[in-house]
């Protein structure tokens, strides 16, 4: 299969970095909003939940999907491949695991909290499901964010070399 030329690889790298930035900035912003914003009314609580939902829907999901698609292009149309290097294999495993965890564990809780806060307003402050979802997002959102930053560090440092060829 024909590979991208040097200019194509540069454009791909810029695009991949842009999507990665969206994902990382979205994750960091979500944590800041979760830990810093202190709603005092049900309306403010709903707005915080809605802001978290918007960050997830547009920055995190958009960034993650863009990183996945540009990663596929890297694997197919450049010499980097998918599993030629251990650090790239690590990135693929982490990307898939983080996207699955976000899709099936974090995202639904954020969406549920927006619905609960919209329906209950002031009563959402003491709703057990709302509180449990918020605690889950604080803990596991932080873990996700730290893992995402770790993946970026691995991408820059490239700590593990090529996989050994079987003889």
TAMOGI-V420215 format. One line per field, one symbol per residue. burial: b if it has 16 or more other C-alpha atoms within 10 Angstrom, else e. Layout:
BEGIN
burial = ???
END
This chain:
BEGIN
burial = eeebeeeebeebeeebbebbbbbbbbbbbbbeebeeeeeeebebbbbbbbbbbbbbeebbbbbbbbbbebbebbbbbbeebbebbbbbebbbebbeebbeebeeebbebbbbbbbbbbeebbebbeeeebeebbebbbebbbebbeebbebbebeeeeeeeeeeeee
END
